[in-house]
Every structure is written in C-alpha cells, then in structure tokens.
Amino acid sequence: MKAFLSISLLFLINHVLFGQDVKSPVSWTADNGNGTYTNPLFYDEFSDPDLIRVGEDFYLAGTTMHATPGLVILHSKDLVNWKFMSYCFDRFNMGDEFRLENGKEAYGQGIWAPCIRYHNGKFYVFSNVNGHGLQVFISENPAGPWQHINMGGKIYDLSVLFDDDGKIYAVFKYNEVHLIEIKPDFSGYVEGSERIIIPAGNAMGEGHHFYKINGKYYIISANYAPVGRMQCARADRPEGPYETVAISVKETFGTQRAHTVNNVGLGRPVPEDGFEFNVSGGEGNYLSAVPLHQGGIVDLPNGDWWGFSMSDFRAVGRTTCLSPVTWVDGWPYFGLPGNLGRTPRTWFKPRVEAKVEPHAPYRRSDDFEGKELLPVWQWNHEPTVGKWALAKGKLRLDAMPAKNFLWAKNTLTQRCIGPISVATVELDVSKLKDGDVAGLGLLNMPYVWIGVMRQGKQYDISLKIQQSNKTISSSKAVKQEGKQFDDMLDKGKIYLRAMTDLDAESARFSYSIDGKDYKEMDGTVLLPYQLKTFQGMRYSLFAYNAKGLNGGYALFDNFTVDEPMADRSTNLPIGKVISLQNMGNGSYAWANPHGMLHSAAKGSKEYQNAGCFFKVHDRDRGRVSLEAMNGTGFLTVVGVGLSADIRLMKQETENSLFLWQDMLRGQCMLLSLKTQRYVGIDIETGEPYGADWPGCRPDRKDGTVFQWTEVESDGVVRNTEKSDTY
C-alpha cells in the first residue's frame, strides 16, 4: 500500500513499533512557528465546523455524533492555535439506542452539524439529534455550564441568524433551502413562518452558514453533487430572492479519496462479524467529497475575513481547514486575489493583536492519575454508571456482555491523530474472567483490535480484523515465551500497541511482555472510511464478555500517543542545497543556461553540472528564494497569467519570493508571491516551468508537486532513496 515514506521515516516508525519508545516532542499543530500555518488545523477529525468571533476571541464548535460527552467547543486567539473549552452535555438521556441497550444503537445518529452564535451576552449552540429534533444549548460562559432546550421539529444542517430587528431565523435542508422563524424564548417556531427561500436546482447544498454582512444576507453551504464544493447565496432580504455562486472548488491539498465501504451506511444495521464488506476507491483523481466543503466565514477586528471548512482526509476522517478570503463584487471567495476558489496549504497567519505560542488543542497521553478523564476522551455511546472508574492511577473497565467490539459498553475513545501516530497502553488482565476480552482497538466499521482473551484459565493474545473476519492468535508465540509470559499475565502486565498511518489508511499492531521488545501480529491492515457514522478511526480502550456474562474487569495504565511527524521544523530546508524532482514525470527542475527553469533527467549532463541543485535562502515568515548552484541566478517570476515564466536572474527581487508549501513526507509546492499561484509544468508538452498553476491534483502527479532531497553543494546526493511502501 502506498505510503510515500522515506527510509529515514520508515526506520523511525519501526523503531517506535518494535524497539525502544521514541517520544514525540510535540503534538500536531498547524502553527509553523514562523508566522505561517499549514492546513489542516488539526490532523485529527473535527467535522462540520462552525466558528464565531466575540471581541478578540474565537470559538469553534464541531460534530461529535453518538460519542459522549458531546458537542465540543474550542477557543482561540489567532484562528490557528486552539484549546479545549467545554462540552455542551455529558449524556443524551434520550433512550436505549444511546446506551447500546436492548439491541439498539445510535451509530451515525447522535448530534451533528452544530451552529454556534453569540447574542446579547449569551452563547448559543444549535444542533440536531435525528429523531429527537433541534437541541439548543445556552450559556453566559463558553466554558459552561450549558442550559439545554429540546425544540423538536426536523430542523437539520441548520444555521441561525439573530437579525437586527429582534427576529431569529434558521435556514436548513439540502438543495431546497428553507427558512423558519424561531420564537424568542426558544419554546418553538413561529407558526406559518416556514418557507422555501431557494428552490431546488440552484446548486445549493447542506450544512448552511447564515450571515448578515453590510445589510445583505449570505448563506454558505456545502454541495456534494457530484463532488465537494462550497456555494454562496446572497439576497437583500432573509426570504430572498437569492443569487448563488461557487466560492471554493477543487481544493484537496493533494489528498485522494479514501477507500470507502459501500455497503455500510445510514439506515443500515451495524455490520456483524462475518459481514462481507464491499470496499472501493483510494486512488485516482475523482474528487468525491474530499475538496473543501461545509464551512463559513469570520471577520477579524481589523476587517480581514477568513474562511473555515472541512475536508475528507482519508482514514483521519473530516478535518478543519483555514482559508484566506478575498471579496470580489460582494462575494467572499476562498483563496487569494490571483487564485480565487483555491486555498493555500501553507499561508500567513491571521493578523491579530495576540501573540500566541504554538500549541495543540489537547493532551492525548494519559496516565490516569487525575480525578477526571482528560477532555480528549469520549465514550462510545453513553457509559454505564458504576461499571468504570479511575482508581489508584488506573482506568478500570468492567466486562459486560457484548456480541462483538461494536456492541461493547463503556468503550473509551479518542480520535486517531495523523499523519502517523503510535498508541501504546499497559494492560492488567489478571482480573479477567472466562469469556472476557480486553484491549486496544481502532473503532470504525470495520473495526480492528489487539487484546487478550480469556478462555477458562487460559489467556490468548489476539488480533481481530473485522473486514476479513480473521482472528489471529499468538498462541504459538505465547508458548515460545513459556513461563516468562505466564508470569507476566499472572502479575497482570502486558503492553499493546497500534501504529496508524492515516494518510496511507493502514495500521500495524504489536504486543510486548516487558514494554521494550514488541512483536508484530500479522501485517498491515487497511483502514477504510464509512458513511454510517461519517467518522474516522478512533483509538479505543475496551473490555467486554463474549459469552453473554457479566465478567471481571481490565485495568489500563500509561496510555501514550507518539507522533513521529508532528515536529515539522526540518520540513523547510532553510540553508540547504536541494534537488526538486517533479512527481508528475520524475524529471528534475533544471536551471537552463538559456535563462529559464526547465527539466532534466537524473544522470544527464544537465543534472551533473549542478543546474539541478538549488540553495534555499530564508526570507522570513516562511518565504524563501532559490538560488541555482550552477551560477545562473535566482528563480524569479516574470510576467503574469500563462506567460508567468520562471527565469534565472542574477539579482534577487520581490518576484523571487516563494512561500514554501509543506506537503509532508519530503514533498512540497512553491507558491509564487507575485502570481499567488504555483510553480509547475505540463508534463506532456515539454514546456518550461511557469507560475500560473492553481493547485495540484489529488494524485500530485500533474506537474506541481516536488519531492525535495538534500544534496551537497557539489552535487553529491544525500538520502535520495525513497520508499513507496512499508
């Protein structure tokens, strides 16, 4: 399976998996520490974002579906660095399906697509629960507590506007956009107020965001027919008539659609073990729902505007991204003046007064020493009271009856974080009883887990892969461990590990009896996406009894998450001499002595004379200039539009500035700050390079994405070997 891993990265992953622990110094944050940020804001799932500004503070709400606590609120001072603020509720209290009781479940239901608003000193969050109607949460403090009102009705994918005349409007539904007025006390809806304001057939979608800006009414929505994009409607009155345009299209940041389970979705039952999963996709350039969609806009105190939206990031799930907004003819286009509709992956941070140090929204590792779980944790459905506890520095999960992992109560989860993360947990199984199963899982449909099963007095370490309906037993390995393994289990100690490469949609699993030497079970497991819960992978701690009994309990300790790729400080090779190999045709960028940037093959005479080697000069705030090592000069953009050649100039100018786009795994794009477009070639015509490319294709092979490699100034190449598999 393709993973685009360099040998050095592959070595690091293997070292984390099967050798001594390598602790990541940081967790993913979009902030590059140099005045720029790189999308996504979070490399873990944050779907259906809605965002507001109150004074100099920003608040972000997102979907949590069936997980509890639910409806998360984050806070930021700069739109890039975020911290956990609160959840709106702890429990649904809406029936058996939210507790996994009596054969009922709420996968893919729960609470989703929230709208957060601030009005007259109070914060409001509006969100739908399928079958239970519109829920309203109100607080004077975004940290809570939140008052809850169930308004009922079928008002979904909504946005709310508190208008200047005191009326409260909601827009909702897909394609055919409806408007309804809400009573001021939120006791219901104004009778007879519902009306169609945008008829079907005007390219509008769902997940609306409703604003009043300079006296005009704007509705931004997500369209996915046939592919993901963002639409905007505008009118002089809330009831219309509206005109519509597309404001963001095609932007995938070079991300291909995920492998997708075609026969698991909303309205379908939870797949049982033995279910035949129909999985497709994972390659090509079909956009599907990957491009930026379902988001809105927010202004800064200085008058700048920014856009936010989500993008489907393979096994991660749906991530939140940040876009500069350019107003043209009264429309808020995502992107730059020279490249409307497309969003840079790396751009300059918003201009705010606050000085914020880069930080992650959560602490992910947990030693369970606290009196409460860290806010990064959520339960799969509502937990059963009295069947779990934090005690003596460990998490206790009681084993209750379940037919498989998806039906296990009190499963504790947190979102897997990409691009690569390694989760390790210490498990005490000494109190398990006959039929009990406990371990570390990846919650999805299909699921995967590694754990310990107890049958009578015997223990077995197993890897369960639902997609292939395989249970891989380590019984042979256990016997080889002999008395040492038995002694460890009698003392309750075993270590379980899962490594996920979410970009490559894959995982590997291992275990250890001493916490040092890890043994891998089976090989690489595919992690497809599914449209029942619309969620990505979640690390999960679980215990259940497979024989329909109330069993014993498992004790978990020292849960750690390592992120080998979170530290991106070396991804911008300042002061280094590099080569730039085009991923479209394998050629190298070449400083042609004729005076333009062209292409050359590796091993050619052009390659050998240092014309394919460039020194990266730091020009502050992520900006760089590239100097050809054959003496021809600096890469400089000359002209505009299709004539925006990349020339070699002895004298560096402002037109020599590029913003380095970190595409991870040794890949990059070069964004010209003159044209606000990317350096690229048409790989079929043999033309020289130009700076008028709007962005890259999902497969990154259209001539705009480079694999960069550090070389010596004399042309001796360092670390050139790349691996497409692991």
LOMI-509496 format. One record per residue (C-alpha): residue in one letter; x, y, z. Coordinates in pm, whole numbers, plus 50000, padded with zeros to 5 digits. Layout:
N
AXYZ/...
This chain:
726
M500005000050000/K501385034049906/A502515054850198/F505205077450045/L507605070150329/S511295078550318/I513745052950451/S514565075750746/L510885078450835/L510405041150789/F513295034951029/L511725057951286/I508355040351265/N509925005951300/H511955018551593/V508825031051766/L506904999451691/F509424972751766/G512274989051956/Q512645014152235/D509995041152264/V510685073552078/K508685101352240/S507485128352004/P508495162752130/V505245178452010/S501705170951907/W500415183151571/T499665219951549/A499065239551231/D501335267651353/N504765265751187/G506315289651439/N507485313851167/G504345334151106/T502715308150882/Y500365278850934/T499815246650739/N496415230350685/P494695211350834/L494285229751162/F494055196151339/Y495335163251194/D492515145551369/E488825146151297/F486895178351351/S483845177751126/D481035202151046/P482875232051195/D481135264351287/L483095294251411/I482375328451560/R484335358051693/V483415375852017/G485685405952063/E489215392352019/D488255356352097/F487245328951855/Y485035299051936/L484725267451728/A482015240851755/G482025206851588/T480105174351542/T480505146051794/M477735122351674/H476985094451926/A480085099952143/T479805114552493/P480435139752631/G479125157652324/L479245189852122/V482795202152169/I483715239052196/L487295250952131/H488795285652191/S491485305152006/K493065339551994/D494535336451643/L492365311251448/V495355287651421/N496095275851775/W493125261751965/K492425249052316/F489615227952455/M486915249152620/S483955226552703/Y481405200652601/C477765211452592/F476465179752761/D477555147652932/R474695124552835/F471895123852579/N469255108752811/M467175100552504/G466765062952503/D468255028252481/E469995034552148/F472345059552311/R473325033552574/L473765003152346/E470914986152531/N468214961552418/G469824956752079/K469634993651989/E472465016751883/A472985052951774/Y475915049151535/G475635076851276/Q472865093851469/G473585114151779/I474275151451750/W475795167451442/A476335198951230/P476175224751512/C475695262251477/I477355284251740/R476185320151793/Y476635348652041/H473835373452111/N473215398552391/G475785383752627/K474895347152575/F476375318752374/Y474055295452181/V474725262052016/F472015247551791/S472265211751667/N470025183251553/V469615148651701/N467975125451449/G464525115151571/H464605139951859/G464705173451682/L466605205751728/Q468585209352051/V469575243252191/F472345248952446/I472675282852614/S475355296852843/E476785330352952/N480205313752957/P481525291852672/A483215270552938/G479725261353061/P477575250653226/W475065248852940/Q471285250552969/H469555225452739/I466295230752549/N464785204552316/M462855223652050/G461885193051845/G460975195651478/K463015184551176/I465405213651155/Y468745199051049/D472005210750890/L470905244851006/S472335279051069/V470795306051288/L470765343751244/F469815368651516/D468635397051295/D468805434051380/D465005436551421/G464995410451700/K463805381551486/I465625348051498/Y465835328951172/A467065294151087/V467915281250739/F468055243850680/K467645213950444/Y469575202750137/N469205216949783/E465805232349856/V466725257550124/H464065265550386/L463745294850625/I461855293750956/E461485318451241/I462295307651598/K460365321051896/P462475344052117/D462135321052419/F463095290152211/S459845273152302/G459195265251938/Y458795280151592/V456655308951478/E453565293051326/G453335296950948/S456845311450916/E458455282550727/R459015289550359/I461265279150069/I463745307050002/I465995289749746/P464245264349523/A465905231749430/G468155233649127/N470215263949231/A473305243049319/M472915248749694/G473795221249936/E473615214950310/G475395224450631/H474375260750595/H476065291150749/F473815321950764/Y475155357650798/K474115393750765/I477005414550629/N476745451250535/G472985448650510/K472925417950285/Y472055382150374/Y474525354450289/I474085316650305/I477175294950255/S476565257750208/A478275225350111/N477385208549785/Y478445173049706/A476535167049382/P478585154449212/V481695164649413/G482525185349717/R482475223349676/M481195254149855/Q478315275749737/C477265310449846/A473845326949812/R473145364049855/A469985384749894/D468725418350021/R466105402050244/P466155369850451/E463365354950240/G465185362949914/P465295362249618/Y468845348249624/E471565346249362/T474275319849401/V477935313949308/A480625288449392/I483275302649626/S485585272749677/V486245244249433/K488695215649369/E490895221549675/T492085187849805/F495645197349911/G496785167149710/T494635142549905/Q492985113249729/R489585100049831/A489565072750089/H488915035950048/T485215035650125/V482875008550250/N479985009050002/N477544986750189/V477745002650535/G475785034950573/L472955054050733/G469845032750780/R471815000250757/P472454977651054/V475764975951235/P477904950451047/E478224917851236/D481324896051231/G481304876650905/F479744905550712/E481204909050362/F482504944650331/N482434959949985/V485374984249974/S486425005749680/G488305037749598/G491565050249742/E493205060549414/G492825081949105/N491745118149085/Y487985116549129/L487295144149380/S484335128549562/A483735147549890/V487415154749951/P487545191749842/L486865218750098/H483185219950188/Q480735226750474/G482075258250632/G481645295450661/I483435328450718/V484515350251010/D485935385351032/L488885398451233/P488855430451439/N490995446551166/G488425438950896/D490165409050735/W487995378850655/W488845342050684/G487075310550577/F486805277250755/S485625244250614/M486215207050630/S487945182450401/D487815144450394/F491325132750488/R491215095350424/A491365074650747/V491615106150961/G488025114750883/R486935150450824/T489415177450915/T489015215050959/C490955238750734/L491535276450732/S491405298150419/P492125334850345/V489025351550199/T489055376149909/W485945397349849/V485175403549481/D481975420449365/G480445414249706/W481235376849713/P483535360649976/Y485785338049768/F488065313849947/G491615319449822/L493895347649710/P493225375749461/G495325358149199/N493785323949262/L490145326449366/G488485294349482/R491715276649582/T493265276849930/P497005275850006/R498035246450220/T500545269850387/W499785306750431/F500475336150662/K498685335750995/P495755359251053/R496715394351164/V495575396351525/E496945415251825/A497515384452040/K500915367752042/V500265330452071/E502845302952112/P502155271951901/H500165246152094/A497915216152039/P494245215952146/Y494565185152369/R496925164552578/R496475129852430/S498605107652653/D497015098652987/D498495081353291/F495015081353455/E496395097253771/G493825125253761/K490415126053924/E488775130053582/L489465117953233/L491285142053005/P488885160952774/V490345143652468/W488495111852575/Q484925103952470/W482815073352539/N481385052752255/H477705059552338/E476775067452699/P478785049052964/T477125025953214/V477385041853556/G479265021353813/K480974999553553/W484105020653516/A486335040253749/L489565059553786/A491305045054089/K494895042354209/G496235057253887/K494485032753655/L491375031153442/R489055002553536/L486614989253274/D484184961853376/A483464934653118/M479754934853033/P478044912152777/A478524921252407/K478404901352086/N481414919951947/F483554950951987/L480974974351829/W478444964852098/A480864967252392/K479664992152650/N481985016852821/T484495017552537/L486675048152589/T487835065152270/Q489855093752131/R490365103551769/C493455089551599/I495805117551501/G497785118351180/P499705117850970/I501255089451175/S500655081451539/V501555053051769/A499325044452065/T500635022352344/V498855011052659/E499734989452958/L497034963853036/D496474943853354/V494394913153269/S494734894453596/K491114901453693/L489544889953367/K487104860753386/D486084833553143/G484894848752814/D486324883152883/V488114902652611/A490064934752673/G492504955352475/L493294983852240/G491084988751937/L490555010351632/L486855018251637/N485225020151296/M483204998051063/P485114975551004/Y486924975851336/V490304961651438/W491584953851783/I494524937751961/G493784923352301/V493744894952549/M491004868352551/R490464845752849/Q489054811052791/G488774792253119/K492164796053280/Q493984802052951/Y494924835852807/D495464843352442/I496704874752270/S494624880451959/L494264904351669/K490694907151542/I490224921551189/Q486524925351115/Q486924933150745/S488454899050672/N486674882550966/K490034869951088/T491184863951442/I494944859851451/S496094841751763/S499504844951919/S499194811652099/K502304797651931/A504314828052025/V502934826252377/K504114790552413/Q507534801152292/E507624827652563/G507004799752813/K506914806153183/Q508004842353139/F504744850252960/D502594831553217/D504304850153498/M503674883453330/L499974876653290/D499704863953648/K501154897553753/G498744914353515/K501234930553277/I501084932252901/Y501694960952659/L499624966452346/R500504989452056/A498795002251742/M500555022951478/T498385041551230/D499465058250908/L496195075950837/D497315090950505/A498055055850385/E494905042150553/S496845014950729/A497695001651072/R500004976651233/F499704960351575/S502164945851824/Y502494934852185/S505214932352446/I505604914152774/D508284937652908/G507394971152749/K510604970852546/D510614943852282/Y507464944052068/K506314915751847/E504174924051546/M500974904551481/D500024897951119/G500844926150876/T499354958550754/V495614963050800/L493534985450570/L491535013250740/P488655023050507/Y486145051050558/Q482415045050600/L479235065350567/K477285052250866/T478985073551130/F480895096150887/Q483855093551123/G487495083851100/M489475060051317/R489425061951696/Y491845046851943/S489745027352192/L490215010452527/F487654983152582/A486574952952782/Y483574930252727/N482414894652781/A481834874152465/K479804847052644/G476894869052748/L478024871953109/N479004899353347/G482694891853374/G485674906053553/Y487474938153478/A490534951853299/L492924978353428/F494565002353183/D497575024153258/N500055047253084/F498245053452758/T500655072252532/V500355087052184/D503545093851991/E503515114651672/P506695109051468/M505755135151206/A504395162551432/D507705180851452/R507895197451110/S510805220751190/T513065203650934/N510415202450660/L511525236550536/P515195231250432/I516505266150509/G520155269950415/K520225235850248/V521045226849891/I518285205649744/S517105189249424/L513475191349316/Q512125160349145/N508765165448979/M506315138649091/G504475141448760/N507175127048534/G510215120748754/S512275148448593/Y514315173448792/A513885211148793/W516835224448594/A518265259648573/N518675260848197/P521635283548099/H519275297947836/G517745316548131/M514635297348237/L513625269148469/H513245237248267/S513525199448323/A516335174248314/A516625137048371/K518625122748657/G522075112548538/S522005136148240/K524795161148181/E522425188648288/Y521895171148618/Q525615166248672/N526615202848634/A524725214648946/G521975231048742/C519505208048920/F520635219049266/F519255249449446/K520135266449772/V517125275949985/H517515310750132/D515425322450428/R513485354050358/D511425354150681/R507875342350760/G508175310650554/R509225329350243/V512195315750052/S514265322949745/L516005295549548/E519465300849402/A520665277649126/M524045262449210/N525305264548850/G525625302248883/T522695311848663/G520925330948941/F517705331249145/L514385316649037/T512285347148954/V508765350148818/V508495372048508/G505135381148356/V501625371348459/G498995345748363/L500065318448121/S503215338348049/A504465337348409/D507815321848328/I510325311548592/R513525329148486/L517065328848628/M518055363448747/K521465373448888/Q519785399649106/E517165387649353/T513915407949361/E510485406049526/N509425384349232/S511985358549354/L509945351549668/F508035319049712/L506025305850004/W507095270150073/Q504095246550081/D504815217050310/M503095186550162/L504785163650419/R506895132350354/G509565152450173/Q507125167949925/C506445204549857/M504925230249625/L506215265249554/L503665293349575/S504775324449388/L504055355749591/K503895375449265/T501175355049092/Q499765338049405/R499835306049204/Y502095275749198/V505215266749005/G504535238048765/I504875222648421/D502635204948176/I504235170648189/E503075161847837/T504265192047637/G507895196647738/E507325233447818/P509475251848073/Y508125259548418/G505535286548483/A503915301348794/D500275300448690/W499085267248825/P496005269649054/G496815238749259/C497555201749240/R495515171149158/P494705145849428/D497415122049299/R500055150049298/K501245139348953/D500125168948744/G503475187048745/T503075209749050/V504395188249337/F508085181249401/Q509945155349604/W512785175349752/T516065159449854/E519005174950034/V522295173349842/E525835185949896/S526725218549725/D528995199149492/G526075177549379/V526665146749597/V523185134949690/R522175127350049/N519305104150142/T517925100649792/E516365066649832/K512625068249880/S510215040549961/D506615039049843/T505725010450070/Y506334998550421/
